[in-house]
């Protein structure tokens, strides 16, 4: 057995350096490269197809509820003509976080086809506050990253804003607030009791050590951190 392995290695080595072997190896490498490009291109194409508004509203639950509320909102129709669609707000742009979000979203397929958890308007309304809380928790944990893809304190000209907006944005910048602290209902209706639920979400995240402000501080008093913002409007 010990003599067979050296012999096999020598034969393989000789074959590798023969013209036929080199051509075969080259063809294998080229074929593998082409297959890799095709697979990667197909994967990214499929990923982007699921990252379009048309795909998001292909389920009637979204089209009849969340998307219907989005119609006429400032993100759907505005003077500048810059439109934010469903994935712009709900799907990260960076590849890694996007893949994680897509994997988590497979639960929605289970809810659509199996449990039919929000199949009717009544079911949607019953779960609305839980659905909203999930998004608040996600955006709070990422410092409202999807919002900041378009809106960033560093690039805001506060002198061009209305006084109320400029004052609140300055306070938010000074105290390390994030967009979702004030803009919970920017594109969708807010459920009854949303203020208490949002405060609960922040307190739970702070207690679990999951909440770090942009300046690196941990939230010790969640209620104090968001006091004043819950009533500042949307």
C-alpha positions as CSV (number, residue, x, y, z in Angstrom):
1,X,0.0,0.0,0.0
2,X,2.9,2.3,0.8
3,X,4.4,1.7,-2.7
4,X,1.1,2.4,-4.5
5,X,0.7,6.0,-3.2
6,X,4.2,7.2,-4.5
7,X,3.5,5.6,-7.8
8,X,0.1,7.2,-8.1
9,X,1.6,10.6,-7.2
10,X,4.3,10.2,-9.9
11,X,1.8,9.2,-12.6
12,X,-0.4,12.1,-11.7
13,X,2.5,14.5,-11.7
14,X,3.6,13.3,-15.2
15,X,0.1,13.5,-16.5
16,X,-0.2,17.1,-15.2
17,X,2.8,18.1,-17.3
18,X,1.8,16.4,-20.5
19,X,0.2,18.5,-23.2
20,X,-3.0,16.5,-22.9
21,X,-3.1,16.9,-19.2
22,X,-2.4,20.7,-19.4
23,X,-5.3,21.1,-21.9
24,X,-7.6,19.1,-19.8
25,X,-6.7,21.0,-16.7
26,X,-7.1,24.3,-18.5
27,X,-10.5,23.3,-19.8
28,X,-11.5,22.3,-16.3
29,X,-10.4,25.6,-14.8
30,X,-12.1,27.6,-17.6
31,X,-15.3,25.6,-17.3
32,X,-15.3,26.0,-13.5
33,X,-14.7,29.8,-13.8
34,X,-17.6,30.2,-16.3
35,X,-19.9,28.0,-14.2
36,X,-19.0,30.2,-11.1
37,X,-19.8,33.4,-13.0
38,X,-23.1,32.0,-14.2
39,X,-24.0,30.8,-10.8
40,X,-23.0,34.0,-9.1
41,X,-24.8,36.1,-11.7
42,X,-27.9,34.0,-11.4
43,X,-27.9,34.2,-7.7
44,X,-27.5,38.0,-7.6
45,X,-30.2,38.4,-10.3
46,X,-32.6,36.3,-8.2
47,X,-31.7,38.3,-5.1
48,X,-32.3,41.6,-6.8
49,X,-35.6,40.4,-8.3
50,X,-36.8,39.8,-4.7
51,X,-35.6,43.3,-3.8
52,X,-38.1,45.1,-5.9
53,X,-41.4,46.8,-5.0
54,X,-43.3,44.6,-7.4
55,X,-42.1,41.5,-5.6
56,X,-42.9,42.9,-2.2
57,X,-46.5,43.7,-3.1
58,X,-47.1,40.4,-5.0
59,X,-48.7,39.1,-1.8
60,X,-52.1,40.5,-1.2
61,X,-51.3,41.0,2.5
62,X,-48.8,43.7,1.6
63,X,-50.6,45.2,-1.3
64,X,-53.9,45.6,0.5
65,X,-52.5,46.8,3.8
66,X,-49.0,48.2,4.2
67,X,-48.6,49.3,0.5
68,X,-52.1,50.9,0.5
69,X,-51.1,53.1,3.4
70,X,-47.8,53.9,1.7
71,X,-49.7,55.5,-1.2
72,X,-49.6,59.3,-1.0
73,X,-47.0,59.3,1.8
74,X,-44.0,61.6,1.5
75,X,-41.8,58.7,0.6
76,X,-44.1,57.7,-2.3
77,X,-45.0,61.0,-3.7
78,X,-43.2,64.3,-3.1
79,X,-42.0,67.6,-4.7
80,X,-38.5,66.3,-5.3
81,X,-39.6,63.2,-7.2
82,X,-37.2,61.0,-5.1
83,X,-39.1,57.9,-4.2
84,X,-38.3,55.4,-1.5
85,X,-39.8,52.0,-2.1
86,X,-40.4,49.0,0.2
87,X,-36.8,47.5,0.0
88,X,-35.3,51.0,0.4
89,X,-36.7,51.1,4.0
90,X,-36.9,47.4,4.9
91,X,-33.8,45.8,3.3
92,X,-30.2,46.7,4.1
93,X,-28.0,47.7,1.1
94,X,-24.8,46.1,2.3
95,X,-24.5,42.5,1.0
96,X,-23.9,40.7,4.3
97,X,-26.8,42.3,6.3
98,X,-29.0,42.0,3.1
99,X,-28.4,38.2,3.0
100,X,-29.2,37.9,6.7
101,X,-32.4,39.9,6.2
102,X,-33.4,37.7,3.3
103,X,-32.9,34.6,5.3
104,X,-35.0,35.9,8.2
105,X,-37.7,36.9,5.6
106,X,-38.3,33.3,4.8
107,X,-40.5,33.2,7.9
108,X,-42.8,35.5,5.9
109,X,-43.2,32.7,3.3
110,X,-44.2,30.3,6.1
111,X,-46.7,32.9,7.3
112,X,-48.1,33.4,3.8
113,X,-48.4,29.8,2.7
114,X,-48.9,27.8,5.9
115,X,-50.2,29.8,8.9
116,X,-51.8,32.6,6.9
117,X,-51.0,34.8,9.9
118,X,-52.1,38.1,8.3
119,X,-54.3,36.7,5.5
120,X,-57.2,39.0,6.2
121,X,-57.5,42.7,7.2
122,X,-58.7,41.7,10.7
123,X,-55.6,39.5,11.2
124,X,-53.3,42.2,10.0
125,X,-54.9,44.7,12.4
126,X,-54.6,42.3,15.3
127,X,-50.8,41.8,14.6
128,X,-50.1,45.4,13.4
129,X,-48.5,46.5,16.6
130,X,-46.3,43.4,16.8
131,X,-45.2,43.9,13.2
132,X,-44.4,47.5,13.9
133,X,-42.5,46.6,17.0
134,X,-40.3,44.2,15.0
135,X,-39.3,46.9,12.6
136,X,-38.8,49.5,15.4
137,X,-36.5,47.0,17.1
138,X,-34.6,46.3,13.9
139,X,-34.1,49.9,13.0
140,X,-33.2,50.9,16.5
141,X,-30.5,48.2,16.6
142,X,-29.0,49.4,13.3
143,X,-29.1,53.1,14.1
144,X,-31.8,53.5,11.4
145,X,-29.4,52.5,8.7
146,X,-31.9,52.3,5.9
147,X,-33.1,55.9,6.8
148,X,-29.5,57.1,6.8
149,X,-28.9,55.8,3.3
150,X,-30.7,58.9,2.2
151,X,-30.9,61.1,5.3
152,X,-27.8,61.9,7.4
153,X,-27.3,64.5,10.1
154,X,-23.8,65.3,8.7
155,X,-25.3,66.5,5.4
156,X,-28.3,68.3,6.7
157,X,-28.6,72.1,6.4
158,X,-30.6,72.9,9.5
159,X,-31.0,76.5,8.4
160,X,-33.0,75.3,5.4
161,X,-35.4,73.4,7.6
162,X,-38.5,74.5,9.4
163,X,-37.7,75.7,13.0
164,X,-39.4,72.7,14.6
165,X,-37.6,70.2,12.4
166,X,-34.2,71.9,12.8
167,X,-34.5,72.1,16.6
168,X,-35.5,68.4,16.9
169,X,-32.7,67.3,14.6
170,X,-30.2,69.3,16.5
171,X,-31.3,67.7,19.8
172,X,-31.2,64.3,18.1
173,X,-27.7,64.9,16.9
174,X,-26.5,66.2,20.3
175,X,-28.1,63.3,22.3
176,X,-27.3,60.5,19.9
177,X,-30.9,59.8,18.8
178,X,-31.7,57.8,15.7
179,X,-34.4,58.4,13.1
180,X,-36.9,55.8,14.4
181,X,-37.1,57.6,17.8
182,X,-39.3,60.3,16.2
183,X,-40.4,58.9,12.8
184,X,-42.2,55.7,13.8
185,X,-45.2,56.3,11.5
186,X,-43.6,58.0,8.5
187,X,-45.1,55.7,5.8
188,X,-47.7,53.6,7.6
189,X,-50.5,54.0,10.1
190,X,-49.6,53.8,13.8
191,X,-51.5,51.3,15.9
192,X,-53.3,52.2,19.0
193,X,-50.9,52.2,22.0
194,X,-47.8,52.6,19.8
195,X,-46.1,55.1,22.2
196,X,-46.1,52.7,25.1
197,X,-45.1,49.8,22.9
198,X,-42.2,51.7,21.4
199,X,-41.0,52.7,24.8
200,X,-41.3,49.0,25.9
201,X,-39.1,47.9,22.9
202,X,-36.4,50.4,23.8
203,X,-36.5,49.4,27.5
204,X,-36.3,45.7,26.6
205,X,-33.3,46.3,24.3
206,X,-31.6,48.4,26.9
207,X,-32.1,45.8,29.6
208,X,-30.7,43.1,27.3
209,X,-27.6,45.2,26.5
210,X,-28.7,45.3,22.8
211,X,-28.9,49.1,22.7
212,X,-25.8,51.2,22.0
213,X,-26.2,54.9,21.0
214,X,-24.3,56.2,18.0
215,X,-21.7,57.9,20.3
216,X,-21.0,54.5,22.0
217,X,-23.0,55.1,25.2
218,X,-25.2,52.4,26.6
219,X,-28.8,53.4,27.4
220,X,-29.1,53.2,31.1
221,X,-32.5,54.8,31.4
222,X,-34.5,54.0,28.2
223,X,-37.5,56.1,29.2
224,X,-35.3,59.1,29.8
225,X,-33.5,58.6,26.5
226,X,-36.7,58.9,24.5
227,X,-38.7,61.3,26.7
228,X,-40.0,64.2,24.7
229,X,-39.6,62.4,21.4
230,X,-42.6,60.2,21.7
231,X,-44.8,63.3,21.6
232,X,-42.8,65.3,19.1
233,X,-44.8,64.1,16.1
234,X,-43.9,62.2,12.9
